[in-house]
Amino acid sequence: MPFIPTPIPDLLVFEPQIWADERGYFFEAFNAQTFKNAGIESDFVQDNQARSSFGVLRGLHYQLEPFAQAKLVRVLEGEVLDVVVDIRPQSPAFGQSYSIRLSAENKKQLFIPRGFAHGYVVLSPTAEFFYKCDNFYSKAHEGGIHYNDPQLNIDWEIDLSEAILSEKDQVLPYFGAHR
């Protein structure tokens, strides 16, 4: 099975099988039947892609109901540290974070169910980040958590004085404000 459980319930790492030879490689980045067989039945309706340079930190973002989103995230070029925080109030992992390095080289993907805040920081000179969403974006339903929340104590693996942030991400509320 190409899915690897994480310490947080329902959060899965997807490692596709890669066929490589002297010509290059091939892999299925997404197959609805493979995901369905693993109990994941997300109907992805939107693909997003972003290009960023070293130190760009995006997040931690989420969408409120009825526009909450599950995501399947991966890196097409470069490397990022991908970070999620479980914000599902009834979850035994509520308030816990998980991080993983995603890169064009390792081809790992992260399936993020609804109910998680999500962000990433670029670790390579540039990175091309791609993700599928199972619901449409709604500006009126967006939320976020401050990237440097001391309660979450996330290690972003870079000197945060080098982080490049949007104005919006610099003023997001801290996690305690979400309770």
N, C-alpha and C positions, 0 to 999 in steps of 0.2 A: 504494500500500500504506500503510495507516495506522500501520505500525510503523516506528520510527526506532531504528536500532542505537545503542548507547552504546559507550564505549571498553572496557567489560567484556563478554566473550563471554556470550551468552544473555540478557543484561539488556536489555530493550526498553522504549522509551517508546511508548505507544499514543495516537495522536491521532485520535479518531473524527471522521468527517465530520458537520458540524453543519448542519442546515437551519433557517434563521431567517427570520422575517418579522415583520410588525407584531403578530402574536399571541404571539410568543415564539420558542421553539426546540424542536427535536426531534433526538435522536441515539441511536444504538444504543450503549449503554455496554458491552455484551458480546454477542457472537454466536459460538457455538461453531464454526461453519463458517469464519468469518473468521479465528479464531485457529488452527484446524486448517490452513487454507491457508497460514498463516505458519509452520507447523511446531510450533505450540504445542498439545499435546494434554493439557491439564490438565483433569481432571474435578473441578470445584469442588464441594465438599461442605458448606461452611460459610461463611456471611456474618457479618461482624463490623462493628460501628459504634461509634464513640466520639465524644463531644463533649468539648471541652477549651477552656480559655481561653489567652490569650496567655502564652507562656513555658513552657507545659507541654511537657516533653520526655519522650517515651516511647521507651525502647530503650537499647541495641541488643539486640534479642531474636532468638532462633531456636529451632527445635525439632530435636532429635536424631533420628536414625533409630530405629525405623521410623516416627516421626511427623514427619519433616521436611515442610515445607510450601512449596509455591510459592504466591505471592500475586499478586493483581491489586488494586492500591491506587488510590484516588482520593479527592478532596475534594468533598463535597456543598455545603458552606458554608464561606466563609473561605479561608485560605491556610496551607499548611504547607511547611516544608522537609523533604523526604523524603530519608533517607540510608540507603544500604545498604553493607555490607562483604562482599566475596567471601571466604568462609571454606572454599571447596572446595580441599583440599590439592593436588590435581593441576592446578588452574587456572593458566594463565599470569598471571592477574590476582589470585592469592591475596594477600590483605591490602590490596588496593586498595579505596578507597571511591568512591562516586558519589553526588552529591546533585542534586536537582531540585526546583524550586518547583512544587507542585501546588495548584491552586485551583479554586474553583467557577467562576471566570471563564474560565480557560484550558482546563478540562475534560480536561487531560492525565491519563493514567493510567500507572502503572509496572507492568510485568510483572516480578516477582521470582522467578526459578527457585529450586528447592531448593538449599540450600548457601550462603545469604546471611544475614547478621545484618541486621536492619531496625530503623529507628527514625525518629521525626519530631519536629519542634518546631513549635509553633503560632506563626505570625507575625502573625496578625490578632487582633482582640479575642476572637473565638471561632472555632472550626472544628469542622465535622462531618466525620469521617474514616470512610471505608467501605472494606472490603476483603473479597475472596473468597479462600478457602483451598482447596487441593486435598487436604487431609488434616485430620483432627480434632486439636484441641488436646489435649495430654497434659501435665499439670503435672509428672509424673515425668520428662519428656523435654525440659523447657525449659532453655535456656541463654542466656547473654548476655555482652556485652562492655561494659566501662565506656565511657560516652558521651564522656568527656574523656580518652581514652587518648592520651598524647603520641606514641606510635608512629604512630597513625592520623592525628593532627593534623586532625581534622574541624573545619571552619568552620561552626558552627551558625547563623551570621548573627544571633545575639543576644548580649547581654552575659550570659555564663554565670552571673553572680551573680544574675540575674533568673530563671534556669531553675527550674522547679517540677518536682521529681522524686519518684517513689515511693521509699520506703525501700529496696525491692529494687533499683531502678536505681542508687541511690547507692553500693551495695557490690558491684556486678558486677565480675568479674575483668578484668584488662587483657588485651589481645590476645595478648601473649607467652605467657600461661598456656594458650592454646589450641593450641599447637604440639606 
